[in-house]
Amino acid sequence: MSLNILIVDDSKIMRKIILKTIGISGLPLGEVSEASNGREGLAILEKKQIDLVMVDINMPVMNGEEMIEEMSGNPAYSKIPVAVISTEGSSTRISRLLSKGVVFIHKPFTPEVFRDSIQKLTGTGGQK
């Protein structure tokens, strides 16, 4: 099963790094969509079939935590797996996000940690 992925990060460079890491990790990749904040990410969710959302926390307009909150309150998006990819250091905030069922991947990350976290979240296999 190929994953249609939405990458939400205000850094275009980080979005490209995440995309490259997906390729290196061997995860089955379908269509990739990109957004620079949570509001843009939600707009993409309205238009496209997305299997996995990868979101940063600290972004302008709408941060990742607000986006996750909006997704969890909407039956159309509440079952979409979410991976938070961030440098966030607040254990309180991380715990709050984990309680919503997300997987947390700390920046910087290795392709192996990335792959294992996404496989755990989505149940997909990749090359090892």
DACORGI-V387676 format. One record per pair of residues at least 12 apart in sequence whose ideal C-beta (glycine too) atoms are under 10 Angstrom apart, sorted by the first residue. I is the first residue (numbers start at 0). J is the second residue. Records with the same first field share a line. If there is no record, write none. Layout:
# DACORGI-V387676
I = J, J
This chain:
# DACORGI-V387676
0 = 27, 29, 50, 121, 122, 123, 124
1 = 26, 27, 28, 29, 30, 50, 123
2 = 21, 26, 27, 28, 29, 30, 31, 49, 50, 51, 80, 117, 121, 123
3 = 28, 29, 30, 31, 32, 47, 48, 49, 50, 51
4 = 17, 18, 21, 26, 28, 29, 30, 31, 32, 33, 49, 50, 51, 52, 53, 82, 117, 121
5 = 30, 31, 32, 33, 34, 39, 40, 41, 43, 44, 47, 49, 50, 51, 52, 53, 54, 79, 81
6 = 18, 21, 31, 32, 33, 34, 35, 40, 43, 51, 52, 53, 54, 55, 82, 84
7 = 32, 33, 34, 35, 36, 37, 38, 39, 40, 41, 43, 44, 52, 53, 54, 55, 58, 61, 62, 63, 66, 81, 83, 84
8 = 33, 34, 35, 36, 40, 53, 54, 55, 56, 57, 58, 63, 84, 85, 106
9 = 34, 35, 36, 37, 39, 55, 57, 58, 59, 60, 62, 63
10 = 35, 55, 58
11 = 33, 35
13 = 55, 84, 85, 106
14 = 31, 33, 34, 35, 53, 55
15 = 33
16 = 84, 106, 107, 108
17 = 31, 33, 53, 55, 82, 84, 104, 106, 108, 113
18 = 31, 33, 53
19 = 110
20 = 53, 84, 104, 108, 109, 110, 111, 112, 113, 114, 117
21 = 51, 53, 110, 113, 114, 117, 125
22 = 110
23 = 109, 110, 111, 113, 114, 125, 126
24 = 109, 110, 111, 112, 113, 114, 115, 116, 117, 118, 125, 126, 127
25 = 110, 114, 118, 124, 125, 126, 127
26 = 51, 110, 113, 114, 117, 118, 121, 123, 124, 125, 126
27 = 50, 121, 123, 124, 125, 126
28 = 125
29 = 48, 49, 50, 51
30 = 47, 48, 49, 50
31 = 49, 53
32 = 44, 46, 47, 49, 52
33 = 53
34 = 52, 54, 58, 60, 61, 66
35 = 55, 58, 59, 60
36 = 54, 55, 58, 59, 60, 61, 62, 63, 65, 66
37 = 52, 54, 55, 56, 58, 59, 60, 61, 62, 63, 64, 65, 66, 67, 68, 69, 70
38 = 58, 59, 60, 61, 62, 65, 66, 69
39 = 58, 60, 61, 66
40 = 52, 53, 54, 58, 61, 63, 66, 67, 69, 70, 76
41 = 61, 65, 66, 69, 70, 73, 76
44 = 66, 69, 70, 73, 75, 76, 79
45 = 73, 75, 76
48 = 79
49 = 76, 79, 80
50 = 79, 80, 121, 123
51 = 79, 80, 81, 82, 102, 117, 120, 121, 123
52 = 66, 67, 70, 76, 79, 80, 81, 82, 83, 101
53 = 80, 81, 82, 83, 84, 102, 104, 113, 117, 120
54 = 66, 67, 70, 81, 82, 83, 84, 85, 96, 101
55 = 83, 84, 85, 86, 87, 106
56 = 83, 84, 85, 86, 87, 89, 92, 93, 96, 103
57 = 85, 86, 87
58 = 85
63 = 81, 83, 84, 85, 87, 96, 101
64 = 83, 85, 87, 92, 95, 96, 99, 101
66 = 81
67 = 81, 83, 95, 96, 99, 100, 101
68 = 95, 96, 99
70 = 99, 101
71 = 99, 100, 101
77 = 99, 100
78 = 100
80 = 100, 101, 102, 117, 119, 120, 121, 122, 123
81 = 96, 99, 100, 101, 102, 103, 120
82 = 101, 102, 103, 104, 113, 116, 117, 119, 120, 121
83 = 96, 97, 99, 101, 102, 103, 104, 105
84 = 102, 103, 104, 105, 106, 108, 113, 116
85 = 103, 104, 105, 106
86 = 105, 106, 107
87 = 103, 105, 106
88 = 105
93 = 105
100 = 120
101 = 120
102 = 115, 116, 117, 118, 119, 120, 121
103 = 116
104 = 116, 117, 120
110 = 125
111 = 127
113 = 125
114 = 126, 127
115 = 127
